[in-house]
Structure formats: C-alpha cells, structure tokens
Amino acid sequence: MLGIPEWALGVTAILAVVSVLKVVTARLMPPGYRQRSWRGDVLPPETEDLQAKLAELDELKRRVAELEERVDFAERLLARQREGERLQP
C-alpha cells in the first residue's frame, strides 16, 4: 500500500493507540494526581515505623538463628550420650 511496509503500519497503529490511551487516562485522573506522587525529598511518617519494625524483625531472626544453633548442639550431645549408653554392656 503506497510502498509503506506492513510492519511500519502496525508500529504506527500501536503508537497511535498508546498515545490515545495516555491522553484518555490523563483526563480521567483527578486534578493533582501528579503533584501528590512522592519525589523522594521527605520520607512519609510511616517510614520510620516500618524501619523500626524491620530492625526488630532482624533482631528476632538473629535470636531464632542462635536458638536453632543451641538446639542442634543439645541434640548432638543427647545423641552422643545415647550412643555411649548403647555401647556399654
């Protein structure tokens, strides 16, 4: 068709649809939608609470890992004790 390749027509159609959708969605958004988005200047107040909870979670993970090591050690000691009792006549 007029020497224009089919793929070029397809790309043009896709770009046109995307452009129309962008305009339509921009019109449907409430008036200050873009201004309300966070730019990274000031952290929201909830961030401090989340950071405190993450720090507490990290501490709890460390404590659980330490307790797991202690349980493994106790299990090894009990296994050795039981083996010693079985081997003695």
C-alpha positions as CSV (number, residue, x, y, z in Angstrom):
1,M,0.0,0.0,0.0
2,L,1.7,3.1,-1.3
3,G,5.1,1.5,-0.8
4,I,4.9,1.5,3.0
5,P,5.8,-1.8,4.6
6,E,3.2,-3.6,6.7
7,W,5.3,-3.6,9.8
8,A,5.5,0.2,9.7
9,L,1.7,0.5,9.5
10,G,1.5,-1.8,12.5
11,V,4.0,0.2,14.6
12,T,2.2,3.4,13.7
13,A,-1.1,1.9,14.8
14,I,0.3,0.7,18.1
15,L,1.9,4.2,18.8
16,A,-1.4,5.9,17.9
17,V,-3.4,3.6,20.3
18,V,-0.9,4.1,23.1
19,S,-1.0,7.9,22.6
20,V,-4.8,8.0,22.7
21,L,-4.9,5.8,25.9
22,K,-2.4,8.1,27.6
23,V,-4.4,11.2,26.8
24,V,-7.7,9.4,28.0
25,T,-6.1,8.2,31.2
26,A,-4.6,11.7,31.9
27,R,-8.1,13.2,31.5
28,L,-9.7,10.6,33.9
29,M,-7.1,11.1,36.7
30,P,-8.1,13.5,39.5
31,P,-6.6,17.1,39.2
32,G,-3.4,17.0,41.4
33,Y,-2.6,13.3,40.8
34,R,0.9,14.0,39.5
35,Q,1.7,16.5,42.3
36,R,0.8,14.1,45.0
37,S,3.3,11.5,43.9
38,W,6.3,11.2,46.2
39,R,9.5,12.7,44.8
40,G,11.9,11.4,47.4
41,D,12.5,14.6,49.2
42,V,10.9,13.8,52.5
43,L,10.1,10.4,53.9
44,P,6.5,9.8,54.9
45,P,6.0,9.4,58.7
46,E,5.1,5.7,58.3
47,T,8.6,5.0,57.0
48,E,10.2,5.4,60.5
49,D,7.7,3.0,62.0
50,L,8.4,0.5,59.2
51,Q,12.2,0.8,59.7
52,A,11.8,0.2,63.4
53,K,9.7,-2.9,62.7
54,L,12.3,-4.2,60.2
55,A,15.1,-3.7,62.8
56,E,13.0,-5.6,65.3
57,L,12.4,-8.3,62.8
58,D,16.2,-8.6,62.0
59,E,16.9,-8.9,65.8
60,L,14.3,-11.6,66.1
61,K,15.8,-13.5,63.1
62,R,19.2,-13.3,64.8
63,R,17.8,-14.7,68.1
64,V,16.0,-17.5,66.3
65,A,19.2,-18.5,64.5
66,E,21.0,-18.5,67.8
67,L,18.3,-20.7,69.4
68,E,18.5,-23.1,66.4
69,E,22.2,-23.5,67.0
70,R,21.7,-24.2,70.6
71,V,19.0,-26.8,69.9
72,D,21.3,-28.5,67.4
73,F,24.1,-28.6,69.9
74,A,21.8,-30.1,72.6
75,E,20.6,-32.7,70.1
76,R,24.2,-33.7,69.3
77,L,25.0,-34.0,73.0
78,L,22.0,-36.2,73.6
79,A,22.8,-38.4,70.6
80,R,26.4,-38.9,71.9
81,Q,25.1,-39.8,75.4
82,R,22.6,-42.3,74.0
83,E,25.3,-43.9,71.8
84,G,27.6,-44.3,74.8
85,E,24.8,-46.0,76.8
86,R,24.1,-48.4,74.0
87,L,27.7,-49.4,73.5
88,Q,28.3,-50.3,77.2
89,P,27.4,-53.9,78.1
